[in-house]
Amino acid sequence: MNSTAIAPLEAPEAPEAPASAPDPRPIHPLWMRITHWLNALAVLVLVTSGWRIYDASPFFPFTIPTVITLGGWLGGALQWHFAAMWLLVFNGFVYLAMNIASGRLAHKFFPVTPAGIWHDLLAALKGKLSHADPRHYNSVQKLAYLFVMLDLIVIVLSGLVLWKSVQFAVLRDLLGGYEFARRIHFFAMAAIVAFVAVHLVMVALVPRTLLTMLRGRAPGKPANPGK
């Protein structure tokens, strides 16, 4: 009898798991990019023409420098303002409807919690908030974008009161009267301007977000990873 022990057979090495392929879907779909830029145009025209309208009847002890207003005079500013108003209403409706219908609203902006906002806000103040995954919004971004959606709705509703105060009498009363609606409209506009200012600073700090919003994909990512 052979006393030599038979060496156990070595198990074959398991093949390495293939690396997961990048998601071929665009980060921002085409409809989202189009409505985003149209909303940006509408807000720009609304704000600059609205400043000229405000200057015609200011309710604070200051006016907006004419050089940064649009319209040249009250009548011209009103025409620009009404044109941009309809663009914002129709384009904003398409943007919101597509976000809801596609599930993007629930997926991108929820859940958002006070604890998550506080955590990401502290990380942002310390310069430690990651922007590695452009598909993912941090809690501060979620809150900011949700706020802008609500703020634009407030701007539209208060604007309707200023446009057709008699026809929208119920809405006018809910907003505290015509003069109070003017102030609501003004502060809602100021909130949008503040958001845009912060947004532009963040784009300057992370410029690839601008390229992503233009082309739908992160810079350097091939359009079809499988080829």
C-alpha positions as CSV (number, residue, x, y, z in Angstrom):
1,M,0.0,0.0,0.0
2,N,1.4,3.4,-1.0
3,S,1.8,5.5,2.1
4,T,2.3,8.6,0.2
5,A,-0.6,11.0,0.9
6,I,-2.4,12.1,-2.1
7,A,-2.4,15.9,-2.3
8,P,-5.8,17.5,-2.4
9,L,-6.7,19.0,-5.7
10,E,-6.5,22.8,-5.7
11,A,-9.8,24.5,-6.5
12,P,-9.6,26.5,-9.6
13,E,-9.4,30.3,-9.1
14,A,-12.7,32.0,-9.4
15,P,-12.8,34.3,-12.4
16,E,-12.8,38.0,-11.5
17,A,-16.2,39.6,-11.7
18,P,-16.4,41.9,-14.7
19,A,-16.3,45.6,-13.9
20,S,-19.7,47.1,-14.0
21,A,-20.2,49.1,-17.1
22,P,-21.0,52.8,-16.8
23,D,-24.7,53.7,-17.0
24,P,-25.3,54.5,-20.7
25,R,-28.3,56.7,-19.9
26,P,-27.6,60.5,-19.9
27,I,-27.3,62.2,-16.6
28,H,-29.7,64.8,-17.7
29,P,-32.2,63.8,-20.4
30,L,-32.8,66.1,-23.4
31,W,-36.2,67.3,-22.2
32,M,-34.7,68.3,-18.9
33,R,-31.8,70.2,-20.4
34,I,-34.2,72.1,-22.8
35,T,-36.6,73.1,-20.1
36,H,-33.8,74.0,-17.7
37,W,-32.3,76.5,-20.2
38,L,-35.7,77.9,-21.2
39,N,-36.5,78.4,-17.5
40,A,-33.2,80.1,-17.0
41,L,-34.0,82.5,-19.9
42,A,-37.4,83.2,-18.6
43,V,-36.1,84.0,-15.1
44,L,-33.4,86.3,-16.5
45,V,-36.0,88.3,-18.5
46,L,-38.5,88.3,-15.7
47,V,-36.0,89.5,-13.1
48,T,-34.4,92.3,-15.2
49,S,-37.8,93.6,-16.6
50,G,-39.3,93.2,-13.1
51,W,-36.6,95.5,-11.7
52,R,-37.6,98.2,-14.2
53,I,-41.3,97.8,-13.3
54,Y,-40.3,98.1,-9.6
55,D,-38.4,101.3,-10.3
56,A,-41.6,102.9,-11.7
57,S,-43.3,102.5,-8.3
58,P,-40.8,101.5,-5.6
59,F,-42.0,100.6,-2.1
60,F,-38.5,100.5,-0.5
61,P,-36.1,103.5,-0.2
62,F,-34.0,102.4,-3.1
63,T,-34.2,101.7,-6.9
64,I,-32.5,99.2,-9.2
65,P,-29.7,100.7,-11.4
66,T,-31.2,101.2,-14.8
67,V,-28.2,99.7,-16.6
68,I,-29.1,96.2,-15.3
69,T,-32.9,96.5,-16.0
70,L,-34.7,95.5,-19.2
71,G,-37.3,97.3,-21.2
72,G,-36.1,100.9,-21.2
73,W,-39.3,102.3,-19.9
74,L,-42.4,100.9,-18.0
75,G,-44.4,99.9,-21.1
76,G,-41.4,98.1,-22.7
77,A,-40.6,96.4,-19.4
78,L,-44.2,95.2,-19.0
79,Q,-44.2,93.7,-22.5
80,W,-40.9,91.8,-21.8
81,H,-42.3,90.7,-18.4
82,F,-45.6,89.3,-19.8
83,A,-43.8,87.4,-22.6
84,A,-41.4,85.8,-20.2
85,M,-44.2,85.1,-17.8
86,W,-46.0,82.9,-20.4
87,L,-42.7,81.2,-21.2
88,L,-42.1,80.4,-17.5
89,V,-45.7,79.1,-17.0
90,F,-45.8,76.8,-20.0
91,N,-42.2,75.6,-19.8
92,G,-42.4,75.3,-16.0
93,F,-45.5,73.1,-16.4
94,V,-43.7,70.8,-18.9
95,Y,-40.7,70.6,-16.6
96,L,-42.7,69.7,-13.5
97,A,-45.0,67.3,-15.4
98,M,-42.1,65.4,-17.0
99,N,-40.3,65.2,-13.7
100,I,-43.4,63.7,-12.0
101,A,-44.3,61.4,-15.0
102,S,-40.8,60.0,-15.4
103,G,-40.3,59.4,-11.7
104,R,-37.3,61.8,-11.7
105,L,-38.9,64.0,-9.1
106,A,-39.2,61.2,-6.5
107,H,-35.9,59.6,-7.4
108,K,-33.7,62.7,-7.6
109,F,-35.2,65.0,-4.8
110,F,-36.5,62.5,-2.2
111,P,-36.0,61.6,0.5
112,V,-34.6,64.7,2.1
113,T,-34.3,64.9,5.8
114,P,-33.2,67.6,8.3
115,A,-30.4,65.3,9.5
116,G,-29.1,64.9,5.9
117,I,-29.4,68.6,5.2
118,W,-27.4,69.4,8.4
119,H,-24.7,66.8,7.6
120,D,-24.2,67.9,4.0
121,L,-24.3,71.6,4.9
122,L,-21.5,71.1,7.5
123,A,-19.5,69.2,4.9
124,A,-20.0,71.9,2.3
125,L,-18.9,74.6,4.8
126,K,-15.7,72.6,5.5
127,G,-15.1,72.0,1.8
128,K,-15.6,68.3,2.2
129,L,-18.8,67.8,0.2
130,S,-18.2,65.3,-2.6
131,H,-19.3,66.0,-6.2
132,A,-17.9,62.8,-7.6
133,D,-21.2,61.4,-8.8
134,P,-23.1,64.0,-10.9
135,R,-26.1,61.6,-10.9
136,H,-26.6,62.1,-7.2
137,Y,-27.9,65.2,-5.5
138,N,-26.8,65.8,-2.0
139,S,-29.3,66.9,0.6
140,V,-28.5,70.6,0.3
141,Q,-29.0,70.5,-3.5
142,K,-32.3,68.6,-3.1
143,L,-33.6,71.3,-0.6
144,A,-32.4,74.1,-2.9
145,Y,-34.1,72.7,-6.0
146,L,-37.3,71.9,-4.2
147,F,-37.3,75.5,-2.8
148,V,-36.8,77.0,-6.2
149,M,-39.8,75.0,-7.6
150,L,-42.0,76.2,-4.8
151,D,-40.7,79.8,-5.0
152,L,-41.4,79.9,-8.8
153,I,-45.0,78.8,-8.0
154,V,-45.3,81.7,-5.5
155,I,-43.9,84.1,-8.1
156,V,-46.5,83.0,-10.6
157,L,-49.4,83.1,-8.2
158,S,-48.5,86.6,-6.8
159,G,-47.8,87.7,-10.4
160,L,-51.3,86.8,-11.4
161,V,-52.7,89.0,-8.7
162,L,-50.5,91.9,-9.9
163,W,-51.5,91.3,-13.5
164,K,-55.3,90.7,-13.1
165,S,-56.2,91.8,-9.6
166,V,-59.9,92.0,-10.1
167,Q,-60.2,88.6,-12.0
168,F,-58.1,86.9,-9.3
169,A,-59.8,88.5,-6.4
170,V,-59.9,85.3,-4.2
171,L,-56.2,84.7,-4.8
172,R,-55.5,88.4,-4.0
173,D,-57.3,88.1,-0.7
174,L,-55.5,84.9,0.1
175,L,-52.2,86.8,-0.4
176,G,-53.2,89.6,1.8
177,G,-54.3,92.2,-0.7
178,Y,-52.7,93.8,-3.8
179,E,-49.9,95.7,-2.0
180,F,-48.9,92.7,0.1
181,A,-48.9,90.5,-3.0
182,R,-46.4,93.0,-4.5
183,R,-44.1,92.5,-1.6
184,I,-44.5,88.7,-1.8
185,H,-43.6,88.9,-5.5
186,F,-40.6,91.1,-4.7
187,F,-39.1,88.8,-2.0
188,A,-39.8,85.7,-4.0
189,M,-37.8,87.3,-6.9
190,A,-35.0,88.2,-4.5
191,A,-34.9,84.6,-3.3
192,I,-34.5,83.4,-7.0
193,V,-31.7,86.0,-7.5
194,A,-29.9,84.7,-4.4
195,F,-30.3,81.1,-5.6
196,V,-28.9,82.0,-9.0
197,A,-25.9,83.7,-7.5
198,V,-25.1,80.7,-5.3
199,H,-25.7,78.4,-8.2
200,L,-23.3,80.3,-10.5
201,V,-20.6,80.2,-7.7
202,M,-21.1,76.4,-7.5
203,V,-20.8,76.0,-11.2
204,A,-17.6,78.0,-11.2
205,L,-16.2,75.7,-8.5
206,V,-17.4,72.5,-10.2
207,P,-17.4,73.5,-13.9
208,R,-18.1,70.0,-15.2
209,T,-21.7,70.4,-14.0
210,L,-22.1,73.1,-16.7
211,L,-20.8,70.7,-19.4
212,T,-23.1,68.0,-18.0
213,M,-26.1,70.3,-18.3
214,L,-25.1,71.2,-21.9
215,R,-24.4,67.7,-23.3
216,G,-26.2,65.4,-20.8
217,R,-23.1,63.5,-19.8
218,A,-20.1,64.0,-17.6
219,P,-17.0,65.2,-19.4
220,G,-14.9,62.3,-20.6
221,K,-17.7,59.8,-20.6
222,P,-18.3,58.1,-23.9
223,A,-21.8,58.3,-25.4
224,N,-21.9,54.5,-25.7
225,P,-19.6,52.7,-23.3
226,G,-20.2,49.4,-25.0
227,K,-18.5,50.4,-28.2
